[in-house]
Amino acid sequence: MKKEANNTDRKRRQFIKQEEEQVIGDIEDLFSEEDTHNIRAALLEWYDKNQRDLPWRRRTTKSGNGKNVKEEEEEEKRAYGVWVSEVMLQQTRVQTVIDYYNRWMQKWPTLQHLAQASLEEVNEMWAGLGYYRRARFLLEGAKIIVAEGSEFPNTVSTLRKVPGIGDYTAGAIASIAFKEVVPVVDGNVVRVLARLKAISANPKDKITVKNLWKLAAQLVDPSRPGDFNQSLMELGATLCTPLNPSCSPCPVSSQCRALYNSKNDESVMVTDYPMKVVKAKQRHDFSTVCVVEISGSQGISQQSRYESRFLLVKRPAEGLLAGLWEFPSVTLGEEADLSKRRKLIDQLLKKSFGLNPPKNCNIISRELIGEFVHVFSHIRRKIYVELCVLHLKGGMHDLFKEMDNKSMDWKLLDSEAVSRMGLTSAVRKVYSMVQNFKQNGLSSNSIPSRKRVKCS
């Protein structure tokens, strides 16, 4: 049985390799004029009947004279909406994006509104979507366009000059909002094209990517470029999915070489196309987070949430989670025990914030709350969480005075303000762990003041 399975796998690989060698050399001419016409017609007819009702697709109603208001007065607003939606949809599911998009457009309905926003406001609105650099590029791009006093860029070439807008986003905006006859190629389009022509080459390879863009350009409908591009993406998102494609209702199944191959050779499957790319191995690292609570009282039993403030710091302007707020933390190159983690945190608090017990503050309690694993796109991070409640001997005003000279951005917020902040999912998880711990009886589990742990 095992030998038979190996033979089948070998046969499948040989078949796919032959197909690949056959088509790669002549990839630009794969779609005949007849195929191009049929694919356009079939996809647009299917899209008109089956497209999902998504907020960024909704058309503006017509004015009294029968002309579309969007075409006359709101073309730029349409382009702005497409831009926001396409950026949000990168690496994020449609159902997740819908609510974010609606809130975003309600707060910043035009490019001019967004250009007046601060990065902190934008990050708060974006919190939970991940890949925060996308939000920063949106804001920077809006500010640049408005500052130059020019109209919204309406071609791929002018859109590509805006920071953060790449080939795909430029093509989407130009074709959907301005009807420029240009292609788009995202993961869904790659999959559809690869299966239509049974292209098993590595979809990440530069030559393959270039050829797929040429194929997509060949197919774009000149009269409805935006709708056609969306139909390709819609097909990949709803029917031509990675693992369980629905070939029976597919409008272009008769043109699909992958389906043809699978019907004529049992060793070949539609899902063999495109080639599965092995993902880069995630890096493992560790982080220790200290939630510092500055208490207005000197004892745990006297604590009030109205008297307490939490210390938050701003991450550097470059790198992972750039410019976002978090609790003081130290990234570790390897796993470390509690003693070493606390020593590193103590050094950070003393160096960056002048917190130096017992000289200028007392430790009311210090507790290890727990740990969890948070996964970024390329990092698997184990995060240790502790809560350190401090009482400042000179009061918060003295702390402000000392910290004003520090280079790190920081702020002290009460619990309600922290709850309203747009925190990343990992920081939100840390804060939730602390709140749950406090609600379950901080006073009975905390280190009493007579056993204070000194920050070195």
CORVEN-V33325 format. One record per backbone hydrogen bond with DSSP energy under -1.0 kcal/mol. CO is the residue of the C=O (numbers start at 1). NH is the residue of the N-H. Records with the same first field share a line. If there is no record, write none. Layout:
CO->NH  NH
This chain:
1->5
2->6
3->7
4->8
5->9
6->10
7->11
8->12
9->13
10->14
11->15
12->16
13->17
14->18
15->19
16->20
17->21
18->22
19->23
20->24
23->26
24->27
26->29
27->30
32->36
33->37
34->38
35->39
36->40
37->41
38->42
39->43
40->44
41->45
42->46
43->47
44->48
45->49
46->50
47->51
52->54
54->57
63->66
67->63
68->72
69->73  74
74->78
75->79
76->80
77->81
78->82
79->83
80->84
81->85
82->86
83->87
84->88
85->89
89->92
93->97
94->98
97->101
98->102
99->103
100->104
101->105
102->106
103->107
104->108
110->114
111->115
114->117
118->122
119->123
120->124
121->125
122->126
123->127
126->129
131->134
132->136
133->137
134->138
135->139
136->140
137->141
138->142
139->143
140->144
141->145
142->146
143->147
144->148
145->150
146->149
155->159
156->160
159->162
162->165
166->170
167->171
168->172
169->173
170->174
171->175
172->176
173->177
174->180
180->182
186->190
187->191
188->192
189->193
190->194
191->195
192->196
193->197
194->199
195->258
196->257
202->205
205->209
206->210
207->211
208->212
209->213
210->214
211->215
212->216
213->217
214->218
215->219
216->220
224->228
225->229
226->230
227->231
228->232
229->233
230->234
231->235
232->236
233->237
234->238
235->239  240
239->241  246
250->253
252->255
253->256
256->260
257->261
258->262
259->263
260->264
261->265
265->268
269->272
270->273
283->380
285->382
286->332
287->384
288->330
289->386
291->388
292->311
293->390
294->309
300->303
304->307  308
309->294
310->413
312->411
313->326
316->323
319->322
321->324
324->315
326->313
328->290
330->288
332->286
337->341
338->342
339->343
340->344
341->345
342->346
343->347
344->348
345->349
346->350
347->351
348->352
349->353  355
350->354
356->359  360
360->393
362->391
365->389
367->387
370->385
372->383
374->381
378->283
379->376
380->285
381->374
382->287
383->372
384->289
385->369  370
386->291
387->367
388->293
389->364  365
390->295
391->362
395->399
396->400
397->401
398->402
399->403
400->404
403->406
409->314
411->312
413->310
414->418
415->419
416->420
421->423
424->428
425->429
426->430
427->431
428->432
429->433
430->434
431->435
432->436
433->437
434->438
435->439
436->440
438->441  442
442->446
448->451
449->452
